[in-house]
Amino acid sequence: MELEEIRREYTKGGLRRKDLSSDPVDQFNIWLQQAVDAKLTDPTAMTVATVDASGQPFQRIVLLKHVDRQGFVFYTNLGSRKAQQIEENAKISLHFPWHPLERQVHITGVAEKLTTFENMKYFASRPKESQLAAIASKQSSRISARGILEGKYLELKQKFEKGEIPVPSFWGGFRVRPESIEFWQGGEHRLHDRFLFSKSSDTWNIDRLAP
C-alpha cells in the first residue's frame, strides 16, 4: 500500500462568503441538518481534544447532545481523563469530520460544567441501558477483564429493574463556549474554502483563510 498515492479530488462545490450566515452557530446548524439529511453515519460525532498537565494532547470521539448560542454540549464521566484534564485546563477543541460532504468544522473554546438541573434533565431522557452503563463504567480506569464491567452492569440491572435510576454524582455534562469556529469546504485542485469566525466581545469577525 503506497500511502503517498492515496488522494482524491473534492468536487462537491465551493463555499463563498455571500453564502455564509453572519452567525456561526446558525451556519453550523445548517450544515449539521444537511449532514443529518444526507444520512451520514453519526453526524453528531465530534473529536474532543484536551491537554494534560504536561502539555500532552489527547483526543477522543463523543456525541454532541445540544447546541445553541451559549455553546456545544456533551456528557461524560466526571472522573474520566477528559474531565480531569478540563478541570486543569478548560481550553478545548472540537472537530466535526463530515467527509462525504467534503466538509469539516473546527471549534475552539472554553468548557464549563453544566448545572445539576441540566444534568438531571438529560440523564432522565436517556434509555435505561445507557443510564446503567454510565453507573457501571468508571471511565478511563484500568480493568482486568470485560467480564467485570458486564457483571457490574447486570448487577445494576437487577437492582434497578423496577425502580428509577438516580443520576450518579460522577456523571455530568460540559458546555463549550466557542471562541472561534472554522468552516472548511473541499475544493478542486486542493483550493479548499476556509472561513474563520473569531469572537470579539459580542460580535463575530469573519476571515477567509488560505487552504
trRosetta pair geometry for C-beta under 8 A, 3 or more apart (Angstrom, degrees):
i j d omega theta_ij theta_ji phi_ij phi_ji
2 5 4.2 47 101 9 112 115
2 6 7.5 170 97 -25 64 80
3 6 5.7 -47 -157 15 45 115
9 188 5.9 15 -172 -128 108 72
9 189 7.6 7 -134 -47 100 41
10 102 4.8 129 -150 -150 105 140
10 186 2.8 -125 -159 150 150 118
10 187 5.7 30 88 32 121 12
10 188 6.3 -140 71 -70 70 39
10 190 7.9 102 17 -87 113 37
10 192 6.9 37 58 -94 159 87
11 102 7.8 166 41 -42 41 162
11 186 8.0 -24 0 112 30 113
11 188 6.3 53 -95 -78 64 94
12 101 6.3 113 -151 -174 168 49
12 102 4.4 -180 13 33 133 130
12 103 8.0 -80 82 -40 154 86
12 185 7.4 -118 82 -172 111 95
12 186 6.3 77 30 65 105 102
13 185 7.5 -45 97 168 63 129
14 185 6.2 116 -160 109 39 128
14 187 5.3 36 -100 -105 90 106
14 193 5.0 106 -166 -31 85 137
15 19 6.3 -126 -160 70 63 128
15 20 7.4 65 172 -63 101 94
15 183 6.7 -145 168 125 164 114
15 185 3.8 128 -21 21 120 147
15 193 3.9 -178 49 103 92 145
15 195 6.7 -114 124 -10 126 116
16 19 4.9 90 64 4 78 105
16 20 7.7 -136 101 -17 45 86
16 193 7.4 -78 -63 -141 38 152
17 20 5.6 -47 -158 15 43 118
17 195 6.7 144 -99 -105 74 135
17 206 6.9 124 -140 136 107 136
17 208 6.7 -79 -65 -63 113 113
20 27 5.8 -6 -159 -102 76 139
20 183 7.3 170 -115 46 113 152
20 195 6.0 -108 -86 122 151 171
20 206 6.9 142 108 -143 153 149
21 24 7.4 165 82 -85 100 21
21 26 4.1 -122 147 96 161 115
21 27 4.2 -159 37 -61 106 83
21 30 6.7 154 -23 -9 128 136
22 26 7.7 27 57 47 55 135
22 204 7.2 146 163 64 66 118
22 206 7.9 -103 -139 -36 56 136
23 26 4.2 76 79 7 103 110
23 27 6.9 -179 91 -9 53 85
23 69 7.5 -44 -176 -106 131 106
23 204 6.7 132 -121 15 47 146
24 27 5.2 -53 -145 40 40 114
24 28 6.1 47 153 -25 69 101
24 178 7.2 -117 90 116 132 154
24 181 4.0 136 164 68 148 139
24 183 7.6 -160 -141 -35 95 109
24 197 3.9 -143 -61 44 134 167
24 204 6.0 -174 -13 -147 103 158
25 28 5.4 -46 -145 33 33 115
25 29 6.5 36 153 -20 63 103
25 67 6.7 -174 -154 157 99 104
25 68 6.9 46 180 174 144 26
25 69 5.2 -159 36 -94 166 61
25 178 7.7 175 -70 29 94 143
25 181 7.7 171 -62 -31 54 170
26 29 5.8 -55 -151 35 31 111
26 30 6.6 35 150 -22 63 102
27 30 5.6 -50 -152 30 34 114
27 31 6.6 27 153 -12 66 105
27 181 7.9 148 70 121 115 134
27 183 6.4 -73 140 -63 132 146
27 197 7.9 161 38 -35 139 144
28 31 5.9 -61 -151 41 32 106
28 32 6.0 33 153 -21 68 109
28 67 6.8 -103 112 156 130 152
28 105 6.1 94 -120 -148 94 158
28 181 6.6 -77 -58 -173 120 145
28 183 8.0 -143 -80 -83 67 106
29 32 5.5 -50 -138 37 32 113
29 33 6.2 34 159 -20 64 104
29 67 6.9 -171 -79 98 90 124
30 33 6.1 -56 -151 35 26 108
30 34 6.5 24 151 -16 61 108
31 34 5.6 -56 -149 38 34 112
31 35 6.4 38 151 -22 66 103
31 98 7.2 -164 166 12 106 161
31 101 7.8 154 -162 120 91 155
31 103 6.2 -157 -159 157 126 156
31 105 6.6 144 94 -53 152 130
31 183 7.2 -176 -45 -131 155 114
32 35 5.6 -52 -150 33 33 113
32 36 6.5 33 151 -18 65 103
32 43 6.5 123 -160 149 69 116
32 44 7.4 49 -153 -92 113 71
32 67 7.6 150 -25 41 167 149
32 96 7.9 -69 -91 -163 87 164
33 36 5.6 -51 -149 36 35 112
33 37 6.1 34 152 -19 67 107
34 37 5.5 -51 -140 40 33 112
34 38 6.2 32 156 -19 64 107
34 101 6.8 104 123 -122 111 153
35 38 5.8 -56 -146 38 28 110
35 40 4.8 -45 -176 21 83 136
35 43 3.9 145 128 -144 112 123
35 96 8.0 -94 -60 166 168 126
35 98 5.0 -98 -106 -123 123 135
35 101 6.3 -99 -95 -9 78 147
35 103 7.8 -118 -75 66 108 132
36 39 7.6 31 171 -74 36 34
36 40 7.4 -72 -81 34 24 90
36 43 5.0 -138 -73 54 61 163
38 43 7.9 126 59 -89 91 130
38 100 6.6 179 144 102 136 125
38 101 6.2 168 17 -66 172 111
40 43 4.5 101 72 -79 110 91
40 98 6.1 -51 -119 -142 170 88
40 100 5.8 -169 -106 38 102 127
40 101 7.2 -62 -68 -18 135 107
42 45 3.8 32 147 -22 117 121
42 63 7.3 -106 -158 -103 100 98
43 98 7.0 31 -138 -106 80 105
44 63 5.0 50 112 -162 108 83
44 64 4.3 -127 -172 49 93 89
44 65 7.6 91 168 -67 140 37
45 61 5.4 9 -174 -177 103 114
45 62 7.6 164 -146 88 61 23
45 63 5.9 -43 -93 -97 54 67
45 64 7.8 -129 -62 1 8 83
45 96 7.6 130 87 -131 55 72
46 61 6.9 160 80 -148 28 69
46 62 6.5 -28 64 66 79 68
46 63 7.5 116 18 -126 80 21
46 64 5.5 63 -5 -44 125 99
46 72 7.8 -22 47 167 172 140
46 74 7.6 -126 58 -68 116 138
46 94 5.0 5 163 -170 133 98
46 95 6.2 152 -167 69 80 40
46 96 5.1 -43 -105 -79 92 73
47 59 5.2 -2 -174 -170 109 112
47 60 7.2 154 -149 79 64 23
47 61 5.6 -43 -92 -92 58 70
47 93 8.0 -10 108 112 92 88
47 94 6.9 148 77 -159 57 45
47 95 4.2 -10 52 55 107 101
47 96 8.0 -160 18 -66 75 30
47 97 7.3 46 -12 -15 111 106
48 59 7.0 155 76 -151 43 59
48 60 5.9 -22 56 65 91 74
48 61 7.4 144 9 -113 80 20
48 62 5.3 7 -10 18 128 113
48 74 6.8 -112 -71 51 142 162
48 82 6.3 44 112 -145 128 141
48 92 6.7 -20 -165 -173 86 114
48 93 7.6 145 -160 80 40 54
48 94 6.0 -12 -101 -103 62 73
49 57 5.9 -6 -170 -169 105 108
49 58 7.0 163 -149 83 57 45
49 59 4.8 -21 -95 -95 80 85
49 92 6.8 148 75 -167 60 62
49 93 4.1 -13 57 63 113 103
49 94 7.6 -157 19 -70 81 28
49 95 7.3 44 -15 -6 111 108
50 57 7.4 156 86 -151 33 60
50 58 5.5 -16 64 60 80 95
50 82 5.4 141 7 -143 145 71
50 85 4.0 114 140 109 132 134
50 86 5.9 -80 -124 -60 139 71
50 89 7.1 143 -170 79 87 99
50 92 5.9 -23 -90 -115 78 84
51 55 6.0 -14 -178 -146 118 34
51 56 6.8 152 -156 73 68 36
51 57 5.3 -38 -97 -95 78 59
51 58 7.3 164 -95 15 28 77
51 85 6.4 165 72 -176 30 120
51 89 5.5 -34 69 78 95 149
51 91 7.4 0 23 77 114 98
52 55 7.2 -47 70 21 66 17
52 56 4.9 -4 39 56 109 91
52 58 6.6 64 -33 -15 97 116
52 81 7.9 -44 -86 -178 110 98
52 85 5.2 -78 -91 -111 58 110
52 88 7.3 45 -158 65 45 146
53 85 7.9 -135 -33 -123 63 73
53 88 5.5 -78 -77 174 85 160
53 89 7.9 169 -89 -19 49 112
58 81 6.6 -82 138 132 169 123
58 82 7.1 -139 101 -90 126 74
58 85 6.7 -168 38 -40 126 169
60 82 6.4 -98 35 -63 130 130
62 74 4.7 78 123 -168 133 144
62 75 7.9 -174 -178 55 128 47
62 76 6.7 -57 -117 -72 147 107
63 74 6.7 148 77 -128 46 100
64 67 6.2 2 174 -44 124 109
64 72 6.0 -59 -133 -169 108 101
64 73 7.1 94 -164 66 66 55
64 74 6.2 -71 -108 -75 39 93
64 96 7.9 -16 -26 -88 136 115
65 73 5.1 -74 69 104 89 96
65 74 5.8 130 7 -109 99 43
65 75 6.1 21 -5 -8 154 98
65 122 6.6 54 155 -145 144 139
65 173 7.2 -95 58 -126 139 134
66 72 7.7 163 87 -157 55 38
66 73 4.0 7 55 43 93 130
66 122 8.0 -108 -25 -93 125 129
67 71 7.4 -102 -137 123 62 32
67 72 5.1 -3 -106 -109 94 68
67 73 6.9 -153 -69 15 48 81
68 71 7.4 6 62 39 65 38
70 175 6.3 -24 129 -179 101 139
70 177 6.8 -61 169 -104 57 87
71 109 6.8 166 -132 151 108 159
71 175 4.2 101 83 171 135 92
71 176 5.1 178 -177 77 115 43
71 177 4.4 -74 -81 -85 127 47
71 178 6.3 166 -120 -14 73 74
72 94 6.1 -45 91 -22 157 172
72 107 6.5 80 -2 114 149 167
72 109 7.6 135 27 42 105 150
72 175 7.1 142 66 -159 35 57
72 176 4.6 -19 58 54 92 104
72 178 6.9 69 -7 -51 104 101
73 114 7.0 55 -139 -72 113 128
73 173 5.6 20 -172 171 98 130
73 174 7.1 171 -143 86 57 44
73 175 5.1 -23 -92 -99 81 72
73 176 7.6 -164 -73 14 32 73
74 173 6.4 177 96 -149 30 87
74 174 6.1 -9 61 55 75 87
74 176 7.8 20 11 -13 96 108
75 119 7.7 127 -123 -128 113 78
75 122 6.4 -165 -65 118 143 145
75 171 7.2 33 177 175 106 88
75 172 6.7 -131 -143 139 84 23
75 173 4.2 -50 -93 -90 75 86
75 174 7.8 164 -94 13 32 66
76 80 5.3 -83 160 27 115 144
76 82 6.0 -63 174 73 168 123
76 83 5.7 -170 102 -54 123 109
76 139 6.9 -108 180 70 86 169
76 171 7.6 -153 108 -146 30 66
76 172 7.6 -20 60 70 58 49
76 173 7.4 111 15 -109 65 43
76 174 7.2 -7 21 -1 108 106
77 80 4.3 109 74 -38 93 102
77 83 6.7 -123 98 -4 54 140
77 134 7.1 176 -78 -160 87 76
77 137 6.9 -115 -60 105 144 91
77 138 7.1 143 -172 -157 154 35
77 139 3.6 161 35 20 144 125
77 140 7.4 -159 77 7 129 96
77 170 6.0 12 -164 137 80 96
77 171 5.8 -44 -111 -100 53 72
78 83 4.8 -173 -151 179 40 160
78 113 8.0 35 -117 -120 119 119
78 170 5.1 -143 49 -172 96 55
78 171 6.3 -150 -8 -86 92 15
78 172 5.3 30 -59 30 118 99
79 83 6.5 13 6 69 8 134
79 84 7.2 26 -168 -52 38 102
79 138 6.6 -34 87 -165 135 81
79 139 6.7 143 78 56 81 84
79 140 7.3 -152 118 48 75 111
79 141 7.8 6 123 -44 119 105
79 170 5.1 -14 -16 -167 108 120
80 83 4.7 93 56 9 80 103
80 84 6.9 -146 94 -5 41 88
80 139 4.0 -23 -91 105 102 122
80 140 4.6 125 -147 -10 64 124
81 84 5.8 -58 -147 38 30 110
81 85 6.3 28 156 -18 66 108
81 139 7.8 -115 4 131 71 94
81 140 4.3 168 -22 -130 90 153
82 85 5.8 -59 -150 38 30 109
82 86 6.3 31 152 -20 65 105
82 140 7.9 -173 1 -58 70 140
83 86 5.6 -51 -147 35 33 112
83 87 6.5 42 150 -27 63 101
83 174 7.7 -169 -111 -46 81 127
84 87 5.5 -47 -154 26 34 118
84 88 6.9 23 152 -10 63 104
85 88 5.8 -59 -153 40 36 105
85 89 6.4 -35 168 46 72 90
86 89 7.1 -89 -133 74 25 50
86 90 5.6 52 -173 -113 74 55
86 92 6.6 3 -110 -70 99 121
86 111 4.9 -54 -150 80 125 139
86 174 6.5 -67 -174 -109 168 153
87 90 7.9 38 -102 -71 10 78
90 110 4.9 42 126 -163 108 83
90 111 5.0 -145 -166 54 81 74
90 112 6.9 33 -158 -70 136 59
91 108 7.4 -1 -172 -174 89 94
91 109 7.7 179 -147 102 55 26
91 110 6.0 -39 -94 -99 50 70
91 111 8.0 -164 -78 7 3 84
92 108 7.4 164 87 -153 46 53
92 109 6.1 -25 63 72 87 68
92 110 6.9 121 17 -124 90 20
92 111 4.7 53 -10 -30 143 111
92 176 5.5 -102 79 -120 130 118
93 106 7.1 -12 -172 -171 100 89
93 107 6.9 155 -159 84 52 56
93 108 5.3 -21 -104 -101 78 73
94 105 8.0 -9 112 111 95 90
94 106 7.3 161 86 -157 57 42
94 107 4.2 -4 56 58 102 108
94 108 7.9 -167 22 -74 70 29
94 109 7.6 -8 3 25 106 105
94 176 6.1 142 -30 88 128 169
95 104 6.8 -15 -168 -171 90 103
95 105 7.3 166 -152 85 44 54
95 106 5.3 -3 -107 -108 81 74
95 107 7.5 -160 -69 24 41 72
96 103 8.0 -10 109 119 99 93
96 104 6.6 159 82 -158 63 52
96 105 4.4 12 46 49 111 97
96 106 7.9 -144 27 -66 68 39
97 104 5.7 -8 -111 -111 55 91
98 101 4.6 -12 136 43 112 112
98 102 7.9 -30 104 40 81 18
98 103 4.4 -5 71 70 112 96
98 104 6.8 -173 31 -82 73 39
98 105 7.7 38 1 -3 109 90
99 102 7.1 25 -170 -81 39 37
102 185 6.5 61 116 -165 92 59
102 186 3.4 -84 177 26 114 124
103 183 7.5 -28 -161 -168 100 79
103 184 6.5 143 -160 84 51 67
103 185 5.7 -13 -103 -102 80 64
103 186 7.3 -106 -63 -4 41 85
104 182 7.9 2 109 106 92 95
104 183 7.9 155 84 -159 55 37
104 184 4.1 -3 56 57 94 120
105 181 6.7 -9 -173 -171 99 90
105 182 6.9 161 -157 82 49 56
105 183 5.8 -12 -106 -103 80 61
105 184 7.2 -162 -74 21 34 81
106 181 7.5 160 84 -155 49 43
106 182 4.4 -4 57 53 96 108
106 184 7.1 45 -5 -14 101 116
107 176 6.8 98 127 125 127 135
107 178 5.2 -73 -162 -116 108 110
107 180 7.0 169 -151 89 45 59
107 181 5.1 -3 -105 -107 82 75
107 182 7.7 -157 -69 22 40 69
108 178 7.2 94 73 -151 42 69
108 179 5.4 -52 102 60 87 97
108 180 4.7 19 44 48 101 98
109 176 4.6 110 81 169 128 89
109 177 5.1 -171 -179 84 123 45
109 178 4.3 -86 -72 -107 133 32
109 179 4.9 158 -103 -1 62 79
109 180 7.5 -161 -59 30 72 56
110 176 7.1 158 75 -153 27 61
110 177 5.4 -15 60 54 82 97
110 179 6.9 66 -12 -33 84 115
111 174 4.5 4 -170 177 111 128
111 175 7.0 150 -150 75 59 37
111 176 5.0 -31 -90 -94 74 73
111 177 7.8 176 -88 13 24 71
112 174 6.6 145 69 -156 29 76
112 175 5.5 -24 62 60 84 88
112 177 6.7 24 5 -13 111 109
113 172 6.2 23 -158 127 99 136
113 173 7.4 120 -160 85 56 50
113 174 6.1 -50 -100 -102 41 68
113 175 8.0 27 121 16 7 81
114 118 4.0 -106 171 86 118 134
114 119 5.5 145 95 -52 117 81
114 172 6.0 -163 52 173 97 98
114 173 4.0 22 2 74 136 97
114 174 6.7 -128 -22 -82 86 17
114 175 5.9 106 -77 -25 82 98
115 118 4.7 99 55 5 79 101
115 119 7.1 -142 96 -3 43 86
116 119 5.7 -56 -151 37 33 113
116 120 6.2 32 154 -19 67 107
117 120 5.8 -56 -146 37 30 110
117 121 6.2 32 156 -23 65 108
118 121 5.8 -54 -146 34 29 113
118 122 6.6 18 160 -10 63 107
118 173 6.4 -94 123 51 112 127
119 122 6.3 -65 -151 41 27 101
119 123 6.0 25 157 -20 67 113
119 167 6.0 113 131 -173 103 148
119 171 7.2 143 -168 111 121 76
119 172 4.5 -47 -106 -127 135 82
119 173 5.8 -173 -94 9 78 92
120 123 5.8 -57 -140 38 28 111
120 124 6.3 28 161 -20 64 108
120 167 5.3 -104 -103 -31 69 154
121 124 6.2 -59 -153 33 24 109
121 125 6.9 18 151 -18 59 109
122 125 5.6 -61 -155 34 37 111
122 126 7.0 48 150 -37 67 97
122 173 6.5 55 40 -37 155 140
123 126 5.9 -45 -160 11 37 116
123 131 6.5 90 -178 -113 85 98
123 134 7.6 -112 -132 63 102 167
123 167 4.5 114 73 -105 168 102
123 171 7.0 100 -97 112 127 126
124 167 7.8 -57 -47 -63 76 106
126 130 4.3 -107 169 85 117 125
126 131 5.3 145 92 -56 116 82
126 134 7.7 58 108 -20 165 135
127 130 4.8 91 62 6 82 103
127 131 7.2 -145 97 -7 43 86
128 131 5.4 -52 -150 33 37 116
128 132 6.4 37 153 -19 68 103
128 160 7.8 -167 -166 117 110 118
128 165 6.7 139 -143 -7 79 137
129 132 5.8 -53 -150 36 31 111
129 133 6.4 32 152 -20 64 107
130 133 5.6 -51 -144 36 34 113
130 134 6.5 42 154 -26 63 101
131 134 5.8 -53 -156 27 30 114
131 135 7.0 20 151 -10 62 105
131 165 4.5 115 143 93 136 152
132 135 6.0 -63 -157 39 35 105
132 136 6.0 30 152 -21 72 113
132 153 5.8 88 141 -151 113 78
132 156 4.9 155 -151 109 97 125
132 157 5.7 32 -138 -74 157 75
132 160 7.0 -164 -92 56 100 131
132 165 6.7 -106 -68 -119 66 154
133 136 5.5 -56 -136 39 33 111
133 137 5.9 10 172 -4 69 113
133 153 6.4 8 -94 -115 62 115
134 137 6.9 -65 -137 43 18 94
134 168 6.3 -167 126 20 101 127
134 171 5.1 48 170 -110 121 152
135 156 5.7 152 90 -133 125 157
135 165 7.3 -130 -23 -172 140 117
135 168 5.1 161 -101 -54 82 135
135 171 7.7 -72 -75 -30 58 139
136 149 6.3 94 146 -167 111 70
136 152 4.4 142 -150 112 92 107
136 153 4.3 10 -110 -78 166 69
136 156 5.6 -126 -70 9 97 143
137 149 6.3 27 -94 -142 81 111
138 141 4.2 3 108 14 107 137
138 170 7.9 -5 -125 120 75 155
143 146 7.6 98 110 -83 128 31
143 148 5.2 -155 -170 67 118 133
143 149 6.1 60 156 -46 172 99
144 148 6.5 86 52 -19 80 140
145 148 5.5 114 69 -9 76 94
146 149 5.6 -56 -164 38 50 112
146 150 6.1 45 144 -17 78 107
147 150 5.5 -56 -141 42 36 110
147 151 5.9 41 157 -25 68 106
148 151 5.8 -54 -147 34 26 113
148 152 6.6 26 155 -18 61 105
149 152 5.9 -55 -151 35 30 109
149 153 6.5 32 151 -21 63 106
150 153 5.5 -53 -150 34 34 115
150 154 6.4 30 155 -16 66 105
151 154 5.9 -56 -148 37 31 107
151 155 6.3 35 152 -22 64 107
152 155 5.5 -52 -148 34 32 116
152 156 6.5 28 155 -15 65 106
153 156 6.0 -60 -152 39 29 107
153 157 6.3 34 150 -26 65 107
154 157 5.3 -49 -144 32 34 118
154 158 6.6 33 157 -17 64 101
155 158 6.2 -58 -156 35 28 106
155 159 6.4 27 149 -20 63 111
156 159 5.3 -54 -143 37 36 115
156 160 6.1 -2 169 12 71 109
157 160 6.9 -73 -138 54 21 83
157 161 6.6 57 154 -79 59 76
158 161 5.7 -11 -152 -42 32 113
159 163 7.9 -56 139 44 64 117
160 163 5.2 -95 -144 66 65 87
160 164 7.5 -68 -158 98 107 13
160 165 4.9 51 -170 -84 157 87
167 171 6.5 -132 -178 71 78 110
168 171 4.5 75 69 5 98 111
178 181 5.4 13 -178 -52 145 101
178 199 6.9 136 114 -30 77 131
179 198 7.3 5 151 -152 69 64
179 199 5.2 -109 -152 34 48 117
180 196 6.2 -11 -170 -171 110 96
180 197 6.5 159 -156 85 55 60
180 198 5.0 -10 -106 -104 94 67
180 199 6.9 -127 -69 2 50 81
181 196 7.7 156 82 -155 40 51
181 197 4.6 -4 58 56 87 112
182 194 6.2 -3 -175 -169 108 95
182 195 7.0 166 -152 84 60 44
182 196 4.7 -18 -101 -102 90 73
182 197 7.3 -164 -76 22 39 68
182 209 7.3 -13 -141 11 120 141
183 194 7.2 164 84 -150 52 47
183 195 5.0 -3 54 56 98 93
183 197 7.8 49 -8 -10 96 100
184 192 6.2 8 -169 163 89 128
184 193 7.3 154 -155 86 43 56
184 194 5.1 -4 -105 -103 75 83
185 192 6.6 168 84 -167 47 80
185 193 4.5 -5 58 60 99 105
185 194 7.8 -167 26 -71 63 43
186 192 5.5 -51 -127 -114 37 98
187 190 7.2 32 79 143 82 10
187 191 4.4 -75 109 87 129 66
187 192 4.6 178 18 -98 96 32
187 193 5.6 103 -46 -19 124 79
187 211 7.1 -121 39 -68 118 155
188 191 6.4 -5 75 40 56 97
190 211 6.4 174 156 120 72 140
191 211 6.1 170 -153 15 31 147
192 211 3.8 127 49 -118 88 132
193 208 7.6 -58 -160 -146 75 101
193 211 7.5 -32 -47 -69 17 110
194 208 6.8 114 81 -166 64 58
194 209 4.0 -50 100 62 120 100
194 210 7.5 -13 45 71 121 14
194 211 6.0 150 -9 -90 114 64
195 206 6.0 -6 -176 -167 106 98
195 207 7.2 159 -156 81 58 39
195 208 5.8 -34 -100 -100 71 59
195 209 7.2 -176 -90 10 19 84
196 206 7.2 152 79 -153 48 47
196 207 4.9 -17 60 62 99 91
196 208 7.9 164 17 -100 79 11
196 209 5.5 65 -17 -33 113 118
197 204 4.7 -8 -169 -174 103 121
197 205 7.2 148 -156 73 49 44
197 206 5.7 -18 -97 -96 68 73
198 204 7.0 140 66 -158 34 65
198 205 4.9 -23 62 60 90 98
198 207 7.0 13 1 7 112 110
199 203 7.5 149 -153 83 58 37
199 204 5.9 -38 -97 -100 59 69
199 205 7.9 -176 -87 17 10 78
200 203 5.6 -25 70 70 83 86
200 204 7.6 143 23 -108 75 20
200 205 5.6 42 0 -19 121 111
